[in-house]
Amino acid sequence: MLVAAAHDVGREFTILDRTTQGPDHPVLLSMPESEYLRGFILQVS
């Protein structure tokens, strides 16, 4: 999704950090879809 969005506007980016949910929203090993909160910190050029 990030690559497609950058391509649409003619920009490039570098991923500086990837974030996930905090410890109050644990990811269950038996249910990987419980890792649903994600964020990225980007440098856009």
N, C-alpha and C positions, 0 to 999 in steps of 0.2 A: 504494500500500500504506500509506503514512504517513497519508494523508488518511482512508482507511477505518478504520484503527486508532484515530485520534484521534476520529473520529465515533462509533465503537463505545463509547468510554469517556466521551464528552461533553467532550472537551478540545480546546483549540486549541494550535497550535504555530507557531513561527517557525524557519525553517532559518537557522542561524548560519553553518554551513560544510558543504561537501561534500568528502569525501575519496575518494581512489582508491588503487590499489596503488602501492607504492614503485618506484623505478627498477630494482630487481632483478626486477620482473615487468612488462616493457615491453608496451605496447599496439601490436599490429601493424596498420598502416593497411590491409593487405589482409585482415585478419581481425578486425573490430570486436568479435566475441564474446570476444576476449582481454581486454577490459576488464570483468572479472567481479567484482573486489573493490571494493565501494563502502561508504561509511559516511556518516552524517549526524550533525552536532552540532545538537541542537534545544534551543530554549527552550520549555518546555511551560507553559501557563497554564490 
